[in-house]
Amino acid sequence: MGLPPDDVVVAALRTGDEAMFVTLLDTWSRGMLRLARSYVSTNDSAEEVVQDTWLAVIGAIDGFEGRSSVKTWVYRILINTAKKRQLRESRTVPWSSAFERDGEQGLDGSRFHDADSPSPGQWKQFPAAWPAPEGEILASEARIQIAAALAELPVRQRAVITLRDVEGCTSEEVCEILDISQSNQRVLLHRARTAVRGRLEDYFDTVRRSA
């Protein structure tokens, strides 16, 4: 069951409807936590960012003007909160790549359609088949590899791929949430997918050779 229309959500929040607030918490908080973790250095910091975001939402709901969806508005508050938290942290985000040039990483990008293609980041020609992740151990290890690949991405790339491929946001929603252009979103997503797929290809190549 989905959420009611935005005008119903806003009206309920403005009257202090606890049930509506709990529904939003249950629906969006997990995704918000993943996105916050793109900006801050620890899970505890990400949880505090989410908590501060919800407090800010309640405090600002009377001023919501409906120029974007409620979800986009909440996520933009989250990102602003996360960026402020990131600046306050005594140590930098522990991803060395966050300070490198925002270029192609991992697998050779020429093996994928470029960012201007109708299908950015997809294979031009499929590589050798990866072994099926039979058994919970192999499937779990594959998930670990994906998480590790995401953690190594520059912040903006990780935010884009988290919103698009994990949270299922549309490209238009991502552009509005992150305040970036469509072309920039395509480039960031292409680079992020290239890096993640490169990590997975290396992993499955290793599995295949050791089989």
PADO-178824 format. One record per residue (C-alpha): residue in three letters; x negated, y, z. Coordinates in steps of 0.05 Angstrom, whole numbers, padded with zeros to 5 digits, always signed. Example, Ala and Ser with C-alpha at 12.3 -4.5 7.8 and 13.67 -1.06 7.14 Angstrom:
2
Ala-00246-00090+00156
Ser-00273-00021+00143
END
This chain:
211
Met+00000+00000+00000
Gly-00030+00067-00022
Leu-00028+00134+00012
Pro+00031+00181+00003
Pro+00025+00242-00042
Asp-00023+00296-00020
Asp+00031+00345+00000
Val+00059+00293+00048
Val-00010+00278+00077
Val-00025+00352+00087
Ala+00042+00367+00119
Ala+00033+00308+00167
Leu-00037+00329+00187
Arg-00014+00400+00199
Thr+00039+00375+00248
Gly-00011+00332+00285
Asp+00017+00266+00259
Glu-00029+00215+00293
Ala-00005+00157+00250
Met-00024+00193+00186
Phe-00092+00211+00214
Val-00105+00139+00234
Thr-00084+00116+00164
Leu-00135+00163+00132
Leu-00188+00140+00180
Asp-00175+00067+00163
Thr-00173+00082+00088
Trp-00232+00128+00078
Ser-00280+00123+00137
Arg-00319+00063+00111
Gly-00333+00095+00045
Met-00350+00161+00079
Leu-00400+00125+00122
Arg-00434+00095+00061
Leu-00438+00163+00028
Ala-00464+00197+00090
Arg-00519+00145+00095
Ser-00544+00170+00028
Tyr-00564+00235+00061
Val-00585+00219+00132
Ser-00639+00173+00159
Thr-00601+00127+00207
Asn-00534+00092+00214
Asp-00522+00129+00279
Ser-00532+00196+00243
Ala-00484+00174+00188
Glu-00431+00156+00240
Glu-00439+00224+00273
Val-00432+00258+00205
Val-00367+00221+00193
Gln-00341+00240+00262
Asp-00360+00313+00252
Thr-00327+00312+00184
Trp-00260+00288+00212
Leu-00263+00342+00266
Ala-00276+00394+00212
Val-00218+00367+00171
Ile-00170+00374+00229
Gly-00196+00444+00244
Ala-00191+00467+00171
Ile-00127+00432+00148
Asp-00085+00495+00156
Gly-00130+00529+00105
Phe-00126+00473+00053
Glu-00103+00506-00012
Gly-00092+00445-00055
Arg-00142+00466-00109
Ser-00170+00395-00107
Ser-00143+00329-00081
Val-00145+00317-00006
Lys-00195+00262-00015
Thr-00242+00306-00056
Trp-00236+00361-00004
Val-00252+00313+00053
Tyr-00312+00284+00016
Arg-00340+00353+00001
Ile-00336+00370+00075
Leu-00372+00305+00089
Ile-00428+00321+00041
Asn-00437+00391+00068
Thr-00439+00363+00139
Ala-00489+00309+00118
Lys-00534+00360+00085
Lys-00535+00403+00147
Arg-00550+00342+00190
Gln-00606+00323+00143
Leu-00639+00391+00151
Arg-00635+00385+00227
Glu-00666+00316+00231
Ser-00737+00316+00256
Arg-00759+00264+00205
Thr-00745+00262+00131
Val-00702+00211+00096
Pro-00745+00148+00095
Trp-00744+00137+00020
Ser-00810+00156-00013
Ser-00775+00163-00080
Ala-00732+00220-00053
Phe-00791+00266-00063
Glu-00813+00240-00130
Arg-00794+00267-00198
Asp-00723+00247-00212
Gly-00742+00203-00271
Glu-00729+00132-00294
Gln-00747+00079-00244
Gly-00756+00005-00242
Leu-00736-00031-00305
Asp-00753+00000-00372
Gly-00696+00048-00388
Ser-00702+00035-00463
Arg-00667-00032-00450
Phe-00602+00004-00433
His-00557+00052-00469
Asp-00577+00123-00452
Ala-00537+00174-00412
Asp-00503+00204-00474
Ser-00477+00136-00497
Pro-00403+00118-00488
Ser-00428+00062-00442
Pro-00487+00093-00403
Gly-00531+00045-00365
Gln-00505-00018-00399
Trp-00551-00069-00432
Lys-00567-00059-00506
Gln-00583-00133-00508
Phe-00570-00180-00450
Pro-00632-00211-00418
Ala-00641-00284-00401
Ala-00584-00309-00358
Trp-00594-00301-00284
Pro-00583-00363-00241
Ala-00514-00367-00211
Pro-00516-00346-00138
Glu-00496-00414-00112
Gly-00491-00419-00038
Glu-00485-00365+00015
Ile-00560-00357+00024
Leu-00574-00337-00048
Ala-00512-00293-00051
Ser-00532-00259+00013
Glu-00603-00248-00012
Ala-00575-00216-00076
Arg-00534-00168-00033
Ile-00597-00151+00007
Gln-00634-00136-00058
Ile-00578-00089-00080
Ala-00578-00053-00013
Ala-00654-00046-00016
Ala-00651-00018-00087
Leu-00599+00033-00066
Ala-00640+00053-00006
Glu-00700+00069-00051
Leu-00661+00115-00097
Pro-00667+00191-00094
Val-00610+00221-00054
Arg-00569+00247-00112
Gln-00574+00182-00151
Arg-00553+00142-00091
Ala-00494+00188-00078
Val-00470+00182-00150
Ile-00476+00106-00155
Thr-00445+00098-00086
Leu-00384+00139-00106
Arg-00377+00108-00176
Asp-00396+00035-00167
Val-00382+00023-00093
Glu-00324+00070-00078
Gly-00293+00066-00147
Cys-00287+00141-00158
Thr-00277+00168-00228
Ser-00331+00209-00261
Glu-00286+00270-00254
Glu-00279+00258-00179
Val-00354+00249-00171
Cys-00368+00314-00207
Glu-00319+00352-00163
Ile-00343+00320-00098
Leu-00417+00331-00113
Asp-00407+00396-00152
Ile-00446+00372-00212
Ser-00433+00372-00287
Gln-00409+00312-00327
Ser-00475+00306-00363
Asn-00514+00309-00298
Gln-00469+00256-00268
Arg-00481+00210-00328
Val-00556+00218-00324
Leu-00558+00205-00249
Leu-00513+00144-00255
His-00554+00117-00313
Arg-00619+00124-00275
Ala-00590+00093-00212
Arg-00561+00034-00249
Thr-00627+00024-00285
Ala-00664+00020-00219
Val-00615-00027-00186
Arg-00611-00074-00246
Gly-00687-00074-00251
Arg-00692-00096-00178
Leu-00641-00151-00190
Glu-00675-00175-00253
Asp-00742-00181-00217
Tyr-00708-00219-00161
Phe-00672-00268-00206
Asp-00734-00278-00248
Thr-00770-00299-00184
Val-00714-00346-00166
Arg-00714-00377-00235
Arg-00789-00388-00235
Ser-00787-00420-00166
Ala-00729-00466-00182
END
